[in-house]
Amino acid sequence: MVYLMSGANGIGKTTALVNVIANICYPTDNKYFQGKLFQEYPYDIKNLRIISGIDTINSTLIPELRYWFPKGEYEMDKKGRSYPYEITTSTGFRINILTYDQDPTAHESSNVSLIFADEPMPYSLYSANISRLRRGGSLIIFATLLEGSAWIVPEIIEDQSGDTMYTFIEAEDACIEHGIRGHLEHKQILKMAEKYSPEERIARIFGKPMVYAGLVFKEFNQDIHVIDPFDINDSDFIVWHSLDTHLSTNEAGVWVAIGRDGNYYVVDELWGKWGDSELAGRIKRKNSNYRMGKYLLEPAAFNEDRIKSKELGRPVSLAEDLKNKHNLNYVAASKERHLAVKKTKEAFRYQIVNGEFIKRPKLYIFNTCPNLIMEIKTWMYKPESKKILEYKEKYQKFVDKDDHLIEALGRIIVEDPQFEEPEAVMEQMVGEYDLSVY
């Protein structure tokens, strides 16, 4: 089994790795180290392996091991190398430390059941170490996936065999203010982010593979585009709604207020899985908060739903069902996905010179829409389309996952919605003119 913890800079990956090993070698009652790995590991766990770069071993790994391991309860031996190669513990464990610059044959010399990697290794070493687990065992990788780790995407992240697991950890997850038991100040995270290019931020701030060639919405800046909610009154706003629905994933809906100021404000979202009646009820409750304009629904929802048709004995679609049973009258949304993405990117764009806005964005999102915000922050281009997307925008390919709220939003933006006056205001304006002369 292969486990990947892909994390941002500064979250403490090496510290986490060392603490996992320390709690294997020296069991404690710490509630965070009581899982199967520590209590019910099915293989011989007395021989462990750590793999890292030689510089990281000397500058970070060994100091961390010395800090967290109990004093006087272990011995380190260089075995003729320039760093401590072997660690033996008073509890009967032996830990060997190997480097990434060694020949793969050095990694194939003995069988082990538990291997830890501090940062991604070359693919040749990955294969060599996997072969050492042929009697059963696990490889656990703690890494920031920068350039040179492209093989991890197909081998681990996109693997469908069931033999791999992965998690992405953002710098914000370690934030004192926004994370859980965090240790990084939010302003420190922002300073780190400013130092990196948009491509580097993917790995160093969001914990994602840099090989994805970049976020789709590089223009998005949470500090600028995400705002606190305010009153969406009927006089100054009209709200459009878009719904993206699938059989196997959550229903995804957004509500976008078009302001008298010409800006777009995502004021609400819907994210969950319900039956048609519950879904319709939730949509209606949200609709009741706004002066509603157009209702958009993914085109596929206008196709025949075979299950509903069988139940009713006649052809029926989800769109028809929502209209006839729940009085929700949707129109088919645009299929122009690439155009929708292009227009959304344009709506996010802004320009600041000397601390002043030269151009303000057109699109903002209420901070009460966390699922949409997360999709925008993490949606990627497909790795294989990297060369194409650099030159031919119309051929760009997107990762077809975790993008349903984005798709719902894009279907509104692509329509170029405009503010419309309330009927009462329109009647008042018309009444000010004497139409009898015409």
NULUMGU-925919 format. One record per residue (C-alpha): residue number from 1; x, y negated, z negated. Coordinates in steps of 0.5 Angstrom, whole numbers. Each point is the difference from the previous one (the first is absolute). Layout:
# NULUMGU-925919
+-----+-------+-------+-------+
! pos !    px !    py !    pz !
+-----+-------+-------+-------+
! NUM !     X !     Y !     Z !
...
+-----+-------+-------+-------+
//
This chain:
# NULUMGU-925919
+-----+-------+-------+-------+
! pos !    px !    py !    pz !
+-----+-------+-------+-------+
!   1 !     0 !     0 !     0 !
!   2 !     2 !    -7 !     2 !
!   3 !    -2 !    -6 !    -4 !
!   4 !     2 !    -7 !     2 !
!   5 !    -1 !    -6 !    -4 !
!   6 !     1 !    -6 !     5 !
!   7 !     1 !    -6 !    -4 !
!   8 !     2 !    -8 !     0 !
!   9 !     6 !    -3 !    -2 !
!  10 !     1 !    -1 !    -8 !
!  11 !    -6 !     5 !    -2 !
!  12 !     5 !     4 !    -3 !
!  13 !     1 !     6 !     4 !
!  14 !     7 !     3 !    -3 !
!  15 !    -3 !    -1 !    -7 !
!  16 !    -6 !     4 !     2 !
!  17 !     4 !     5 !     3 !
!  18 !     5 !     1 !    -6 !
!  19 !    -6 !     0 !    -5 !
!  20 !    -3 !     5 !     4 !
!  21 !     6 !     4 !    -1 !
!  22 !     1 !    -2 !    -7 !
!  23 !    -7 !     3 !    -2 !
!  24 !     2 !     6 !     3 !
!  25 !     6 !     2 !    -3 !
!  26 !    -2 !    -3 !    -7 !
!  27 !    -8 !     1 !    -1 !
!  28 !    -3 !    -6 !    -4 !
!  29 !    -8 !    -1 !    -1 !
!  30 !     0 !    -6 !     4 !
!  31 !    -7 !     0 !     3 !
!  32 !     3 !    -2 !     7 !
!  33 !     4 !     6 !     1 !
!  34 !    -4 !     6 !    -2 !
!  35 !    -2 !     3 !     7 !
!  36 !     1 !     6 !     3 !
!  37 !     7 !    -2 !     2 !
!  38 !     2 !     0 !    -7 !
!  39 !    -4 !     5 !    -3 !
!  40 !    -2 !     5 !     5 !
!  41 !     5 !     0 !     6 !
!  42 !     0 !     7 !     3 !
!  43 !     7 !     0 !     2 !
!  44 !     7 !     1 !    -4 !
!  45 !     1 !    -7 !    -1 !
!  46 !     7 !     0 !    -4 !
!  47 !     4 !    -2 !     6 !
!  48 !    -2 !    -7 !     3 !
!  49 !     3 !    -4 !     6 !
!  50 !     0 !    -8 !     1 !
!  51 !     2 !    -3 !     6 !
!  52 !     2 !    -7 !     2 !
!  53 !     5 !    -4 !     3 !
!  54 !     7 !    -1 !    -3 !
!  55 !    -1 !    -7 !    -2 !
!  56 !    -7 !     1 !    -3 !
!  57 !     3 !     6 !    -4 !
!  58 !     6 !    -5 !    -3 !
!  59 !    -4 !    -6 !    -1 !
!  60 !    -7 !     2 !    -2 !
!  61 !    -1 !     7 !    -1 !
!  62 !     5 !     2 !    -5 !
!  63 !    -1 !    -6 !    -4 !
!  64 !    -8 !     2 !     0 !
!  65 !     2 !     7 !    -2 !
!  66 !     4 !    -2 !    -6 !
!  67 !    -5 !    -5 !    -2 !
!  68 !    -6 !     4 !     0 !
!  69 !     3 !     7 !    -2 !
!  70 !     1 !     1 !    -8 !
!  71 !     7 !    -2 !    -2 !
!  72 !     4 !     6 !    -2 !
!  73 !    -4 !     5 !     4 !
!  74 !     3 !     1 !     6 !
!  75 !     7 !     0 !     4 !
!  76 !     2 !    -3 !     6 !
!  77 !     5 !     4 !     5 !
!  78 !     3 !    -3 !     6 !
!  79 !     3 !     6 !     2 !
!  80 !     5 !    -3 !     4 !
!  81 !    -4 !    -5 !     4 !
!  82 !    -1 !    -8 !    -1 !
!  83 !    -6 !     0 !    -4 !
!  84 !    -3 !     5 !    -5 !
!  85 !    -2 !     6 !     4 !
!  86 !    -3 !     5 !    -5 !
!  87 !    -4 !    -2 !    -6 !
!  88 !    -2 !     6 !    -6 !
!  89 !    -5 !    -1 !    -5 !
!  90 !     0 !     2 !    -7 !
!  91 !    -7 !     3 !     2 !
!  92 !     3 !     5 !     5 !
!  93 !    -1 !    -4 !     7 !
!  94 !     5 !    -1 !     5 !
!  95 !     0 !    -6 !     5 !
!  96 !     4 !    -1 !     6 !
!  97 !     1 !    -7 !     4 !
!  98 !     1 !     0 !     7 !
!  99 !     1 !    -5 !     5 !
! 100 !    -3 !    -2 !     7 !
! 101 !     7 !    -1 !     3 !
! 102 !     1 !     8 !    -1 !
! 103 !     0 !     5 !     5 !
! 104 !    -7 !     4 !     0 !
! 105 !     4 !     6 !    -1 !
! 106 !     1 !    -3 !    -7 !
! 107 !    -7 !     0 !    -2 !
! 108 !    -1 !     7 !     3 !
! 109 !     5 !     3 !    -5 !
! 110 !    -5 !     2 !    -6 !
! 111 !    -8 !     1 !    -1 !
! 112 !    -3 !    -5 !    -5 !
! 113 !    -8 !     0 !    -1 !
! 114 !     0 !    -8 !    -2 !
! 115 !     3 !    -5 !     5 !
! 116 !     0 !    -8 !    -2 !
! 117 !     2 !    -5 !     6 !
! 118 !     2 !    -7 !    -2 !
! 119 !    -2 !    -4 !     6 !
! 120 !    -1 !     4 !     7 !
! 121 !     5 !     5 !     3 !
! 122 !     2 !     1 !     7 !
! 123 !    -5 !     5 !     3 !
! 124 !     6 !     5 !     1 !
! 125 !     1 !     0 !    -8 !
! 126 !    -8 !     1 !    -1 !
! 127 !     0 !     6 !     4 !
! 128 !     6 !     3 !    -3 !
! 129 !    -3 !    -2 !    -7 !
! 130 !    -7 !     3 !     2 !
! 131 !     4 !     7 !     2 !
! 132 !     2 !     0 !    -8 !
! 133 !    -7 !     0 !    -2 !
! 134 !    -2 !     7 !     4 !
! 135 !    -1 !     3 !    -6 !
! 136 !    -5 !    -5 !    -3 !
! 137 !     1 !    -7 !    -2 !
! 138 !    -1 !    -7 !     1 !
! 139 !     4 !    -6 !     3 !
! 140 !    -2 !    -7 !    -3 !
! 141 !     2 !    -6 !     3 !
! 142 !     0 !    -7 !    -3 !
! 143 !     1 !    -5 !     6 !
! 144 !     0 !    -7 !     3 !
! 145 !    -2 !     2 !     8 !
! 146 !     5 !    -5 !     3 !
! 147 !     3 !     2 !     7 !
! 148 !     3 !     6 !     1 !
! 149 !    -6 !     4 !    -3 !
! 150 !    -4 !     1 !     6 !
! 151 !     0 !     7 !    -1 !
! 152 !    -4 !     0 !    -6 !
! 153 !    -6 !    -2 !     3 !
! 154 !    -2 !     6 !     5 !
! 155 !     4 !     5 !    -5 !
! 156 !    -4 !    -3 !    -7 !
! 157 !    -5 !    -5 !     1 !
! 158 !    -3 !     3 !     6 !
! 159 !     1 !     7 !    -1 !
! 160 !    -7 !     4 !    -1 !
! 161 !     3 !     6 !    -2 !
! 162 !    -2 !    -1 !    -7 !
! 163 !     7 !     1 !    -3 !
! 164 !     1 !    -8 !    -1 !
! 165 !    -2 !    -5 !    -4 !
! 166 !     1 !    -8 !     0 !
! 167 !    -2 !    -6 !    -4 !
! 168 !     2 !    -7 !     2 !
! 169 !     2 !    -5 !    -6 !
! 170 !    -1 !    -8 !     1 !
! 171 !     4 !    -5 !    -3 !
! 172 !    -6 !    -2 !    -3 !
! 173 !    -1 !     6 !    -3 !
! 174 !     5 !    -1 !    -5 !
! 175 !    -2 !    -8 !    -1 !
! 176 !    -1 !    -2 !    -7 !
! 177 !    -6 !    -4 !     2 !
! 178 !    -4 !     5 !     5 !
! 179 !     4 !     7 !    -1 !
! 180 !    -1 !     5 !    -5 !
! 181 !     5 !     0 !    -6 !
! 182 !     4 !    -4 !     5 !
! 183 !     7 !    -3 !    -1 !
! 184 !     1 !    -5 !     6 !
! 185 !    -3 !    -8 !    -1 !
! 186 !    -4 !    -2 !     6 !
! 187 !     4 !    -6 !     2 !
! 188 !     6 !     5 !     0 !
! 189 !    -4 !     5 !     5 !
! 190 !    -1 !    -7 !     4 !
! 191 !     7 !    -2 !     0 !
! 192 !     2 !     7 !     3 !
! 193 !    -5 !     0 !     5 !
! 194 !     3 !    -7 !     3 !
! 195 !     6 !     3 !     1 !
! 196 !    -2 !     6 !     5 !
! 197 !    -2 !     0 !     7 !
! 198 !    -7 !     2 !     1 !
! 199 !     2 !     7 !     2 !
! 200 !     5 !     1 !    -6 !
! 201 !    -6 !    -2 !    -4 !
! 202 !    -4 !     6 !     2 !
! 203 !     5 !     4 !    -4 !
! 204 !     3 !    -4 !    -5 !
! 205 !    -6 !    -4 !    -3 !
! 206 !    -6 !     5 !     3 !
! 207 !     4 !     7 !    -1 !
! 208 !    -2 !     2 !     7 !
! 209 !     4 !     3 !     6 !
! 210 !     4 !    -6 !     3 !
! 211 !     0 !     5 !     6 !
! 212 !    -7 !    -2 !     1 !
! 213 !     2 !    -6 !     4 !
! 214 !    -3 !    -5 !    -4 !
! 215 !    -7 !    -2 !    -3 !
! 216 !    -5 !    -2 !     5 !
! 217 !    -2 !    -6 !    -3 !
! 218 !     7 !    -3 !    -2 !
! 219 !    -4 !    -7 !     0 !
! 220 !    -4 !     2 !    -6 !
! 221 !     3 !    -3 !    -7 !
! 222 !    -4 !     2 !    -6 !
! 223 !     2 !    -7 !    -4 !
! 224 !    -4 !    -4 !     6 !
! 225 !    -5 !     5 !     3 !
! 226 !    -3 !     3 !    -6 !
! 227 !    -4 !    -5 !    -4 !
! 228 !    -5 !     0 !    -6 !
! 229 !    -7 !     0 !     1 !
! 230 !    -4 !    -6 !     1 !
! 231 !    -8 !    -1 !     1 !
! 232 !    -2 !     1 !     7 !
! 233 !    -6 !    -4 !     1 !
! 234 !    -5 !     0 !     5 !
! 235 !     1 !    -7 !     3 !
! 236 !     7 !     1 !     1 !
! 237 !     1 !     7 !     2 !
! 238 !    -3 !     6 !     4 !
! 239 !     2 !     7 !    -1 !
! 240 !     1 !     5 !     5 !
! 241 !     1 !     8 !    -2 !
! 242 !     3 !     5 !     3 !
! 243 !     0 !     8 !    -1 !
! 244 !     5 !     5 !     1 !
! 245 !    -3 !     7 !    -1 !
! 246 !     3 !     7 !     0 !
! 247 !    -2 !     7 !    -2 !
! 248 !     6 !     2 !    -3 !
! 249 !     2 !    -7 !    -3 !
! 250 !    -2 !    -5 !    -4 !
! 251 !    -5 !    -5 !     2 !
! 252 !     3 !    -7 !     2 !
! 253 !    -3 !    -6 !     0 !
! 254 !     2 !    -8 !     0 !
! 255 !    -4 !    -6 !    -1 !
! 256 !     3 !    -6 !     3 !
! 257 !    -2 !    -7 !    -1 !
! 258 !     1 !    -5 !     6 !
! 259 !     0 !    -7 !    -3 !
! 260 !    -2 !    -7 !     2 !
! 261 !     8 !    -1 !     0 !
! 262 !     1 !     5 !     5 !
! 263 !     4 !     5 !    -4 !
! 264 !    -2 !     7 !    -2 !
! 265 !    -1 !     3 !    -7 !
! 266 !     0 !     7 !    -1 !
! 267 !    -5 !     0 !    -6 !
! 268 !    -2 !     7 !    -1 !
! 269 !     2 !     7 !     1 !
! 270 !    -3 !     7 !     0 !
! 271 !     4 !     6 !    -1 !
! 272 !    -3 !     7 !    -2 !
! 273 !    -4 !     6 !     2 !
! 274 !    -7 !     0 !    -1 !
! 275 !    -7 !     3 !     3 !
! 276 !    -3 !    -4 !     5 !
! 277 !    -5 !    -3 !    -5 !
! 278 !     5 !    -2 !    -5 !
! 279 !     4 !    -3 !     6 !
! 280 !    -5 !    -4 !     2 !
! 281 !    -2 !    -2 !    -7 !
! 282 !     7 !    -2 !    -1 !
! 283 !     0 !    -4 !     6 !
! 284 !    -6 !    -4 !    -1 !
! 285 !     2 !    -2 !    -7 !
! 286 !     6 !    -3 !     3 !
! 287 !    -4 !    -3 !     5 !
! 288 !    -5 !    -3 !    -5 !
! 289 !     6 !    -5 !    -2 !
! 290 !     1 !    -3 !     6 !
! 291 !    -3 !    -4 !     6 !
! 292 !     1 !     6 !     5 !
! 293 !     2 !    -1 !     8 !
! 294 !     2 !     6 !     4 !
! 295 !     0 !     7 !    -2 !
! 296 !     5 !     5 !     4 !
! 297 !     1 !     7 !     0 !
! 298 !     5 !     5 !     3 !
! 299 !    -2 !     2 !     7 !
! 300 !     0 !     7 !    -2 !
! 301 !    -6 !    -1 !    -5 !
! 302 !    -4 !    -1 !     6 !
! 303 !     1 !     7 !     3 !
! 304 !    -5 !     6 !    -2 !
! 305 !     1 !     3 !    -7 !
! 306 !    -1 !     7 !     1 !
! 307 !    -2 !     1 !    -7 !
! 308 !    -5 !    -5 !    -1 !
! 309 !    -3 !     2 !     7 !
! 310 !    -1 !     7 !    -3 !
! 311 !    -3 !    -2 !    -6 !
! 312 !    -5 !    -5 !     4 !
! 313 !    -1 !     4 !     6 !
! 314 !     2 !    -5 !     5 !
! 315 !     7 !    -4 !     2 !
! 316 !     2 !    -5 !    -5 !
! 317 !     6 !    -4 !    -2 !
! 318 !     3 !    -3 !    -7 !
! 319 !    -2 !    -7 !     3 !
! 320 !    -7 !     2 !     2 !
! 321 !    -1 !     3 !    -7 !
! 322 !     3 !    -6 !    -4 !
! 323 !    -5 !    -5 !     4 !
! 324 !    -6 !     4 !     0 !
! 325 !     1 !     3 !    -7 !
! 326 !     3 !    -6 !    -4 !
! 327 !    -1 !    -6 !     5 !
! 328 !     7 !    -1 !     1 !
! 329 !     1 !    -2 !     7 !
! 330 !     7 !     1 !     3 !
! 331 !     3 !    -2 !     7 !
! 332 !     6 !     4 !     3 !
! 333 !     6 !    -3 !    -2 !
! 334 !     6 !    -1 !     5 !
! 335 !     5 !     6 !     2 !
! 336 !     5 !    -5 !     2 !
! 337 !     5 !     2 !    -6 !
! 338 !     6 !    -3 !     2 !
! 339 !    -3 !    -6 !     2 !
! 340 !    -3 !     0 !    -7 !
! 341 !     7 !     1 !    -3 !
! 342 !     3 !    -6 !     4 !
! 343 !    -6 !    -5 !    -2 !
! 344 !     1 !     2 !    -8 !
! 345 !     7 !    -1 !     1 !
! 346 !    -1 !    -7 !     3 !
! 347 !    -5 !    -1 !    -6 !
! 348 !     5 !     2 !    -5 !
! 349 !     6 !    -5 !     3 !
! 350 !     2 !    -6 !    -4 !
! 351 !     6 !    -5 !     0 !
! 352 !     4 !    -3 !    -5 !
! 353 !     5 !    -5 !     0 !
! 354 !     4 !    -3 !    -6 !
! 355 !    -6 !     3 !    -4 !
! 356 !    -5 !    -4 !     4 !
! 357 !    -6 !     4 !     4 !
! 358 !     1 !    -2 !     8 !
! 359 !    -5 !     5 !     1 !
! 360 !    -5 !     4 !    -5 !
! 361 !    -2 !     7 !     1 !
! 362 !    -7 !     1 !     3 !
! 363 !    -2 !     6 !    -4 !
! 364 !     0 !     1 !    -8 !
! 365 !    -2 !     6 !    -4 !
! 366 !    -3 !     0 !    -7 !
! 367 !     4 !     3 !    -5 !
! 368 !    -6 !     5 !    -2 !
! 369 !     1 !     4 !     7 !
! 370 !     6 !     4 !    -3 !
! 371 !    -1 !     6 !     5 !
! 372 !     0 !    -5 !     6 !
! 373 !     7 !    -4 !    -2 !
! 374 !     3 !     7 !    -1 !
! 375 !    -1 !     2 !     7 !
! 376 !     2 !    -6 !     3 !
! 377 !     7 !     0 !    -5 !
! 378 !     1 !     7 !     2 !
! 379 !    -2 !     1 !     7 !
! 380 !     5 !     2 !     5 !
! 381 !     2 !     1 !     7 !
! 382 !     1 !     8 !     2 !
! 383 !     8 !     1 !     0 !
! 384 !     0 !     3 !     7 !
! 385 !    -3 !    -6 !     3 !
! 386 !     6 !    -5 !    -3 !
! 387 !     3 !    -1 !     7 !
! 388 !    -6 !    -1 !     4 !
! 389 !    -3 !    -5 !    -5 !
! 390 !     6 !    -5 !     0 !
! 391 !    -2 !    -1 !     8 !
! 392 !    -7 !     2 !     2 !
! 393 !    -5 !    -2 !    -6 !
! 394 !    -6 !     3 !     4 !
! 395 !     3 !     7 !    -1 !
! 396 !     2 !    -1 !    -8 !
! 397 !    -3 !     6 !    -4 !
! 398 !    -2 !     0 !    -7 !
! 399 !     0 !     5 !    -5 !
! 400 !    -7 !     3 !     0 !
! 401 !    -1 !     0 !    -8 !
! 402 !    -2 !    -5 !    -5 !
! 403 !    -2 !    -5 !     5 !
! 404 !    -8 !     1 !    -1 !
! 405 !    -1 !    -7 !    -3 !
! 406 !     5 !    -3 !     4 !
! 407 !    -4 !     2 !     6 !
! 408 !    -7 !    -2 !    -3 !
! 409 !     4 !    -7 !    -1 !
! 410 !     2 !     0 !     7 !
! 411 !    -6 !     1 !     4 !
! 412 !    -3 !    -6 !    -3 !
! 413 !     7 !    -4 !     1 !
! 414 !     0 !     2 !     7 !
! 415 !    -7 !    -3 !     1 !
! 416 !     2 !    -7 !    -1 !
! 417 !    -6 !    -2 !    -5 !
! 418 !    -2 !    -7 !    -1 !
! 419 !    -3 !    -3 !    -6 !
! 420 !    -8 !    -1 !     1 !
! 421 !    -4 !    -5 !    -3 !
! 422 !    -5 !     2 !    -5 !
! 423 !    -7 !     0 !     4 !
! 424 !    -3 !    -5 !    -5 !
! 425 !     6 !    -5 !     2 !
! 426 !    -1 !     1 !     7 !
! 427 !    -7 !    -2 !    -1 !
! 428 !     1 !    -6 !    -3 !
! 429 !     6 !    -2 !     5 !
! 430 !    -5 !     1 !     6 !
! 431 !    -6 !    -4 !    -4 !
! 432 !     5 !    -6 !     0 !
! 433 !    -1 !     0 !     8 !
! 434 !    -6 !    -2 !     3 !
! 435 !    -1 !     5 !     5 !
! 436 !    -6 !    -3 !     4 !
! 437 !     4 !    -4 !     4 !
! 438 !     2 !     6 !     4 !
+-----+-------+-------+-------+
//
